[in-house]
């Protein structure tokens, strides 16, 4: 009896079928590679666009969709967090007024949490907004989210206790540069720096601060590596100035443009100018001083901004943000 062989197309055409299957796999793989390439390209484009935006805009963009959120977490976007351009439209408070955001504390906290989540601890430079009133809780929150910080510019006002200042400085052990304002005790900050921050090379005291002899002594003791100091537009004394010039061995430059330098050795208030400092200090010390001569400083060149929209405190923000020492300036300078 003849055997019946069932027709099996996979047997007859198996070489052809296998070839087609392999070809289809290659096509699918190729399509997947194209898709991945397009996704990578879109990611790169988004990152480049986000680099042109301020912090608020990037934070808002991160909420649009998953791909935008992923792009907004690119570490290169967060090396520097610059809050100096914080948009008032997000907080509905007027700009150019100190403590403008004081009553938006909850919204500010939410914003800071979101930004710190996006940055994922990659930030090395942090510039606060001049007008933001920072609370103790917000100060600690920011410090916890920026463990690699090397430079910080503090806001003009805040509610910082001595214990919180010490806690924050303990979290910023990598700090190299700091701008101190009237929002924090300069003396307590120096003591905390002495405990936790061993690499400070640049420091600025902004307008509204006082640079007294106790600050100079603490600085000589706790910041021995200091190279750059700016006390422009700040009230200080001959003794304090002499102390830092004499005992900070690595000091290269001290900005005293428009500083009020007093001689406390005499009763009453006696102000000292650069000519008197030249007479009292050795030439090696005078060479380190950066001072205004014949209207050569930024204050004299740019003048006071009288634009109505920048009043009342906009001109003080300029002093806070500008500096003849480029590495300490962080606001665009008027052309």
C-alpha positions in Angstrom: 0.0 0.0 0.0 1.4 3.3 -1.1 2.3 5.7 1.8 0.8 9.1 1.8 3.2 12.0 2.3 1.5 15.1 3.6 2.4 18.3 1.8 4.5 20.5 4.2 5.3 23.9 2.7 7.8 24.6 5.4 9.7 21.5 4.3 9.6 22.3 0.6 10.4 26.0 0.9 12.3 26.0 4.2 15.4 27.8 2.8 13.3 30.5 1.2 11.2 30.8 4.4 14.2 31.0 6.7 15.6 33.7 4.4 12.5 35.8 4.6 12.3 35.5 8.3 15.8 36.7 8.7 15.1 39.5 6.3 12.1 40.6 8.3 14.1 40.4 11.6 16.7 42.7 10.0 14.0 45.1 8.8 12.5 45.2 12.3 16.0 45.7 13.9 16.8 48.4 11.4 13.5 50.2 12.1 14.2 49.9 15.8 17.7 51.4 15.3 16.2 54.3 13.3 13.6 54.9 16.0 16.3 54.9 18.7 18.4 57.2 16.6 15.5 59.6 16.2 14.8 59.5 19.9 18.4 60.2 20.7 18.5 63.1 18.2 15.3 64.5 19.6 16.7 64.2 23.1 19.9 66.1 22.1 17.8 68.8 20.4 15.6 69.3 23.5 18.7 69.5 25.8 20.2 72.2 23.5 16.9 74.1 23.6 16.6 73.8 27.4 20.2 75.1 27.8 18.8 78.4 26.4 16.0 78.6 29.0 16.1 79.8 32.6 15.5 77.5 35.5 11.8 78.3 35.8 11.1 77.5 32.1 13.0 74.2 32.3 11.1 73.2 35.4 7.8 73.9 33.6 8.9 72.1 30.4 9.7 69.0 32.5 6.0 68.6 33.1 4.9 68.5 29.5 5.6 64.8 28.7 7.9 61.9 29.5 10.5 62.7 26.8 10.7 66.3 27.9 11.0 65.2 31.5 13.8 62.9 30.6 15.6 65.7 28.6 15.1 68.1 31.5 17.1 65.8 33.8 20.2 66.0 31.7 23.1 66.8 34.2 24.6 69.4 31.9 21.5 71.5 32.4 22.1 71.6 36.2 25.7 72.3 36.7 24.6 75.8 37.5 21.2 76.7 39.1 20.7 80.4 38.5 17.7 81.7 40.3 18.6 85.4 39.8 16.3 85.4 36.7 13.4 83.9 38.6 10.2 84.9 36.8 7.6 86.7 38.9 4.8 85.3 36.7 5.2 82.0 38.5 4.7 83.5 41.9 2.6 86.5 41.1 4.7 88.8 43.2 6.4 92.1 42.2 10.0 92.1 41.3 12.6 94.6 42.4 11.4 94.6 46.0 13.4 92.8 48.7 11.4 89.9 50.3 9.0 90.0 47.3 8.4 86.2 47.6 8.2 86.1 51.4 4.5 85.3 51.4 4.9 82.6 48.6 6.9 80.4 50.9 4.9 77.2 50.2 5.1 77.7 46.4 8.8 78.5 46.6 9.4 75.3 48.6 7.5 73.2 46.0 9.5 74.8 43.2 12.8 74.2 44.9 11.9 70.6 45.6 11.1 70.1 41.9 14.3 71.8 40.6 16.4 69.8 43.0 14.8 66.5 41.9 15.6 67.4 38.3 19.2 68.3 39.1 19.7 65.0 41.0 22.6 66.4 43.0 24.8 67.4 40.0 24.8 71.2 40.8 28.2 72.9 41.5 27.1 76.5 41.3 24.0 78.0 42.9 22.9 81.6 42.6 19.8 82.6 44.6 17.4 85.3 43.7 18.3 88.6 45.3 14.7 89.2 46.4 13.8 85.8 47.7 13.2 85.5 51.4 14.7 82.1 52.3 13.6 80.2 55.4 15.6 77.9 57.5 13.8 74.9 56.1 14.3 76.0 52.5 18.0 76.7 53.2 18.5 73.1 54.5 16.4 71.6 51.7 18.6 73.3 49.1 21.9 72.2 50.9 20.7 68.6 51.0 20.0 68.6 47.3 23.4 70.2 46.3 26.1 68.1 47.9 28.7 68.9 45.2 28.3 72.6 45.4 31.4 74.7 44.9 30.0 78.2 44.6 27.0 79.8 46.2 25.6 83.4 46.1 23.1 83.9 48.9 20.0 86.1 48.7 19.8 89.5 50.4 17.4 88.4 53.1 16.5 85.3 55.0 15.7 83.6 58.3 18.9 81.7 59.1 19.7 80.6 62.6 23.2 79.9 63.7 22.5 76.2 63.9 21.1 76.1 60.4 24.1 77.9 59.0 26.3 75.3 60.6 24.2 72.5 59.2 24.2 73.9 55.7 28.0 74.4 55.7 28.5 70.9 56.9 26.6 69.7 53.8 28.6 72.0 51.5 32.1 70.6 52.3 33.2 71.1 48.7 32.5 74.8 48.7 35.2 77.1 47.2 33.4 80.4 46.7 30.7 82.2 48.6 28.9 85.6 48.5 27.7 86.5 52.0 24.8 89.0 52.4 23.0 90.6 55.2 20.6 87.7 55.2 23.1 85.6 57.1 25.6 86.4 59.9 29.0 86.7 58.3 30.8 85.9 61.5 28.8 82.7 62.2 29.3 81.7 58.6 33.1 82.0 58.9 33.1 79.9 62.0 31.1 77.2 60.3 33.3 77.4 57.2 36.3 76.8 59.5 34.7 73.5 60.7 33.5 72.1 57.4 34.8 73.9 54.3 38.5 73.6 53.8 38.8 74.8 50.2 37.4 78.3 50.3 39.5 80.5 47.9 37.0 83.3 47.0 34.7 85.3 49.2 32.5 88.4 48.8 30.7 90.5 51.4 27.8 92.2 49.7 26.3 95.7 50.5 24.5 95.7 53.8 27.2 93.7 55.5 29.9 94.9 57.8 33.4 93.7 57.6 34.8 94.2 61.1 38.0 93.2 62.8 36.4 90.0 64.2 35.5 89.0 60.6 39.1 89.5 59.5 40.5 87.5 62.4 38.1 84.7 61.8 38.9 84.7 58.1 42.6 84.6 58.8 42.1 81.6 61.1 39.4 79.7 59.1 40.1 80.4 55.4 43.9 80.2 55.1 43.6 79.3 51.4 41.7 82.5 50.5 42.9 84.2 47.3 40.2 86.6 46.4 38.2 88.9 48.7 35.6 91.5 47.7 34.3 94.0 50.3 33.2 96.6 47.7 30.6 99.2 49.0 31.0 97.6 52.5 31.9 99.4 55.7 35.1 98.2 57.1 38.1 99.4 59.1 41.8 99.9 58.7 42.5 97.2 61.3 40.3 94.7 59.5 41.9 95.4 56.1 45.4 95.2 57.6 44.6 91.9 59.2 43.6 90.1 56.0 46.5 91.6 54.1 49.0 90.7 56.7 47.9 87.2 57.7 46.3 85.6 54.6 49.4 84.4 52.8 47.7 83.3 49.6 45.6 86.5 49.2 46.0 87.9 45.7 43.3 90.6 45.4 41.0 92.6 47.7 38.3 94.7 46.1 37.6 97.8 48.1 35.9 99.9 45.4 33.6 102.4 47.2 34.2 100.8 50.6 33.8 103.0 53.7 37.2 102.5 55.4 37.2 103.8 59.0 40.1 104.4 61.3 38.8 103.2 64.7 42.0 104.1 66.5 40.7 107.7 67.0 37.5 108.8 68.7 34.6 109.6 66.4 34.4 108.5 62.8 37.5 109.1 60.6 37.4 107.8 57.0 40.5 106.8 55.2 41.1 107.0 51.4 43.5 105.1 49.2 46.2 107.8 49.6 46.3 107.2 53.3 46.4 103.5 52.8 49.4 103.9 50.6 51.1 105.8 53.3 50.3 103.2 56.1 50.5 99.9 54.3 53.6 98.3 52.6 53.7 98.4 48.8 53.3 94.7 48.6 49.9 95.0 50.4 48.7 98.0 48.4 49.4 96.1 45.2 46.7 93.7 46.2 44.0 96.4 46.5 41.5 97.0 43.8 40.0 100.4 44.2 38.1 103.1 42.3 40.4 105.7 40.8 39.0 108.5 38.7 35.7 106.8 38.0 37.2 103.6 36.8 35.0 101.1 38.7 31.7 99.6 37.6 29.6 101.7 39.9 31.0 104.9 38.3 30.9 103.6 34.7 27.4 102.2 34.9 25.9 104.7 37.3 22.7 104.1 39.3 19.8 102.6 37.4 16.9 105.0 37.7 14.5 103.0 35.5 11.1 103.3 37.2 10.4 99.5 36.8 13.6 98.6 38.7 12.7 100.6 41.8 13.1 100.6 44.7 15.7 97.9 45.2 16.9 97.1 41.6 20.0 99.2 42.0 21.0 97.2 45.1 20.6 94.0 43.1 23.2 95.5 40.7 25.7 96.0 43.5 25.0 92.4 44.7 25.5 91.0 41.3 28.3 93.0 39.8 32.0 93.0 40.8 35.3 94.2 39.3 36.6 90.7 40.1 35.0 88.8 37.2 34.8 85.4 39.0 32.6 87.0 41.7 30.2 88.7 39.3 27.1 86.8 38.2 24.7 89.4 36.6 25.0 90.6 33.0 26.9 93.9 33.0 25.4 96.9 31.2 27.2 97.6 27.9 
